[in-house]
Amino acid sequence: MNIRTIQWQKNKIKFIDQTKLPLKLKYFYARDIESIWQAIKAMKVRGAPALGAMAALGVYLGVKNSRAKNFSGFGKELNKVISFLASCRPTARNLFWGLERMLSVASSNQEKPISVIKKMLFKEAQSIIEQDRLICRKIGYYGEKLIKNNDKILTICNAGILATIDYGTALGVIYRAKQEGKDIEVFACETRPMLQGARLTTWELKKKGIGVTLICDSMAATLMQQGRINKVITGADRIALNGDTANKIGTYNLAVLSCYHKIPFYVAAPKSTFDLRIKEGKDIPIEHRSAKEVTELFFKRPIAAKNIKVFNPAFDVTPNKLITAIITDKGIIRPPYIKNIKKMIATRID
């Protein structure tokens, strides 16, 4: 399966509408930043690395038709676009990382003609996309070394092709392991309430020819008790300086279960997902989403009493002490996390 989740085509952003999967592989074209904002908010495009690329292309789309004659006027338009895109979802670090990279390019070249700055912004957005492709393969390269033949791996949500440009983080490790000739079976948590595991991960893995079994989120403990899982690999949306990790709600559950059953629990994420300004997980902003995601079956059929009170955080935080290792594009980070994150992430030059 050779697909790209996001790409620039015909002066528009072309991306897979993930709310249509697995029934239909449908592409959507964003022509303005309002369309991008809505697509991200509705999770038509999702996954931390993909959001970084989407944000970067969104910045270019938002200013490419600017008629500003100088940087003062252009800068105001740029900041307005960036602030707007930054307001759609709060947790994924990569979204803000993408916006910051675009702002940095413009700010450091403000003496140049506006037409040149626009070209530089487009080049930077394309660079982010191509870097993601390389970075995910590096994550796969390092992570594959942790996988043994005949491993039974549990994952949650979707940290594969659809969460990146064309490869994946957690699933990228699995793809590389298969490429190396290892036989692997994957168990995918359905991932309530938006069912990214059921709709997206199983679709991806099946297309890739990898054996996958779908389970309800509440079934993970039983599988572990029966000895049918020997590794857990998840993605991440933001990682604090101490290694505390925010990921799709339910990830913390799996980490606790893994600890009890003495199963290695791995997190796979690029350097861009680390937020070294946040010291620990309690300070990571957690997005809360619409009650309808819980009370209605994919917004079509009620499955709960009308007007019932709902608690619907999109993410939870896994404490670093429950994480066996973090697989990155710079290598594998093990405890003590503060020391080794500083060593591998904060001091590395790309």
N, C-alpha and C positions, 0 to 999 in steps of 0.2 A: 504494500500500500504506500504509494508515493504521493502524498498530498502536503500542501502547505496551509497551515491554519490562517495565516495572514500574509497579504502581499499587496504591493502597490500596483495598480493596473488601470490604465486609461484615465489617469488623473483622479482616481478614486481608491479607497481602501477596500480591497476584496477580502472577505473573511467568511469562514464557515459559521453558519447560524447553528450553534450547538443545541438550541432548544428544539430543533427539528430531528435530531438524532435520537434513537437509531433508525427511525422509520425512513428518513430521507436525508441524503447528503446535499444540502442546499447552501449556496453561497449568497451572501448579502453584500451590497455595495454601499458604503458610507460616503456621502457627498459633502457632509458638513459636520461640524463638531457636535451639534445637537444629536445627530444620528449616532455618533460614536458614544456619547454620554449615555444615551438610552440603551444601546447595545451592551455596554459594559454593565450598566445597572440591572438590566434584565437577564444578564449572564448568557447572552447570545455568544459573547466571547468572554473567556474566563481562563483562570490559571495564571499564577504570578508572572512567569516569564512572558507569556503572551500579552499580558496587560502592559508590560513595559514597552513592548514593540508597538502595541496599539496606541499607547499614549504618545510615543515619539512621532509616529506617522500622523497622529491627530494634531499635534502641534504644527507640523508642516502644513497639513490640510487647512488649519485654521488661519494661517498667515500668508499662504502662498499668493493670495489675490490682494494682499495689502497694497494700498496706494500711498503709503507713507513715504515722504521724501527724505526723512532723516531718522536717526535711531531713536530720538526722543519719542516721536510718534509711533514708530514701529515697536519700540520696547513696551509701550503702554498696551498696544494690541496683543503683543506676545504674552505679557503678564496676565491679561484678561483671559486669554485662551487657556493658559496653564492653570490658572485658578479655577476655571470652570471644569476642566477635565479632572483636576485633583479632588473635586467635590463628589465624584460619583461613587467611589468605594474607598473605605478608609484603611483596610488592613494590609493588603498586599504591598509590600515594600517596593517591588519592582515597578509598579505603576508610577510612584513618585520618583524613583531612580531614573526612569525614562524621561520624565518631565525635567528633572534636574540636569540631565545631560544635555538636553536641547537648550535649556536656558543658559547653561555654561558656554556652549558654542556661540550663541548669539552675543552674550555679554562680553566674551573675550575677543570678539571681532567687530565691535560696534563702530570702529573707525572705517570699516569697509562699506562699499555701496550696498544698499538694501537688496538689490538683485543678487549680489554675491552672497550675502548672508542667507538668503532664501535657499540658494543652491547648497550652501554648507549645511543647512538644517536638513535638507532632503538627504544629503550624503550621510549625515550622522544617523538619521532614522534607518537608512538602509544598512549602515554599519551595525547597528544594534540587532537587526534581523539576522544578518550573516554571522555575527558573533554568537548569537543564541544557538545557531545550528552547530557551531564548533564547540561551544561550551557544554551543550548537552551531551555531545559525543565524548567529551573529556570526562564528564560525570559517569557516563556508562563505562568508560575505560577503567576508571579507578574502582567503581562500585562492583564491577563484574568479578573482581578478585575476591570479593567476599561471598560469592555465590558458588555453591558446590553442585555437582551433578545430582539430579533427582531431588533438589530442594523443593519444598512446598512453601510458597511465599504468599503472605497475606498483604493486601494493600487496601487503601481507602480512597474515596473520591476519584479524581483522575489527574495523574501527574505524568501524562504521556504526550503523544503528538499534539493532542487537542489543547493541552495546557501550555504548549511552547510553539515553536514555529513548525517543526517537522520531526521531532524525535522523542523528547521527554526527559524527565529527571528520574523519578522512581522507576517508571516503566522503561526509561532509557537504559537503566542498569540491567533490566530483564532482557531487553532487546540485544544488548551487547553479549550477555551470557549465552543467549541462543546462538548468536553469530559465532561464538567460540565453541559451539557444539555441545553445550550443556542442555540436558533435558530438564525442564522446569514445569511445575504445575502452579498456577496462580489461583488464589481465592480472592474474589473481589467483593468487598462490602458494598451493599446497595447504596449507602450514603444518603440517608434521609436528611432533609426533606426533598432535595432537588434531584436525588437519584443519579448523581454523576457517575457513580460506580456501575450501577445497573445499565444506564443509557450509553455511557461513553467508554468506560474502561473495558467492559466486556466486548463492545463493538470493535474497539481498537485491537485488542488481543486476538479476537477471532479472525480479524482481517490479516493479522500478522502470523496466523497459524500457531499460536501459543495456547496450550490447554488452559482453559479458565472455567472456574465454577463460581457462580453467583451465590452469595449468601445474604440473608437479612443481617442488619447490623448487630442484632442481639444474639446471633449464632456464633460469634467469634470465640467466646469463652468455651463453648462445647467442643469446637474443633481443637482448640489448644489443649483442653483436658484429655482429649482422645489421642493426642500426639500427632495430629495431622498437619500441624503448622510448625515449621522450624525457623522461619525468619519473617519479620514484618518490615516492609519498606514503604515509607510515605514521602510525600513532597512536603513543601513548606511555603508559607506566604510571607512570613517575616521571622527572622531569627535575631534574638537579642545578643548583646555582648557576652553574656554568661552562658549562652547556648540554649536558653529557654526558647521554645519554638511554637509559633502560632500556625495552625493548619486547620483544615476542615473539621467542623465539630464532630466529635467521635474519635478523633485521633488520640486524645488523652486517655479515653477508655482503653484503647488498644495498648497504649504504653503501660498502663497499670496492669492489665492482664498479662502482657509480655513479661513484665517484671516478676509477677507471681509465678508464672510458669517457666521462668528462666529461659525465655526465648529472646534472641538478639533483636533489638528494635533500632532500625536505621532510618535516618532522615536524609533525603537527597535534595540538594538545592544549589544553585549557582551563587557565586560571590555576591552578586547584586541583590540577593534576598536578605543578606545580613544588614542589620541596622545597628551600627556600633554606637550610635547616640543613645540608644535605649539599653540601659544596664541589665534589666531583667524583664521577664515575661509579663509581670503585672502591669507594666507601663505600655504594653502593646495595645493600640486601639482595636477594639473588637466590634465588627459590624453587626448590627441587629437588623433583620430583614422582615418583610411583610408577614403578618400572621397567615395570610392566604396560602403561603407555601406549605404550612402545616395543616391547615383546616380543609384545604381542597386538594383533590387528586390532580396535580399539575394544572391548577386553576380552572378546572372544568366541572368537577363533581364534588360536592361537599362530603367530607368524611368525618366531620365533628359537629357537635351541637352549635347552633347559630350563636354568634357573639361570645363564644368561649374565650377566656383569657389565654393568651399564647406567649410563651417564652421562646424566641427563635434567634439565638446568636448563630452567626454563620461559621464562627471559628472557636476553637478552644486553645489553651496553651499547655504544652507538655513541658514539665520541669526538666532541666538538663540531667538530673540524676537518673531519669528513666530512659535516657537516650544512650544507646551503646556507642554510636559513632555518627558523625555527620559527613556524608559523601558530597564533596564539592568538586568544582572544576580545577581546583588547586591541589586536590589530594584529599585524603581521609583525615578528618579531625576527630581525635579522641580526648577524653578527659585527661587533665583538667582543662575545661573548655575556655575559661577566660584567658588563660596563658596561651593556649594553642590557637584560639581564634585570633588573638592579637598577633601571634607569630605568623600564621598562615594567611589571614585575610587582611588585617590592618597594615601589614608591612610589605605585602606583595605588590609589585608594580606590573600592570598588564602590558 
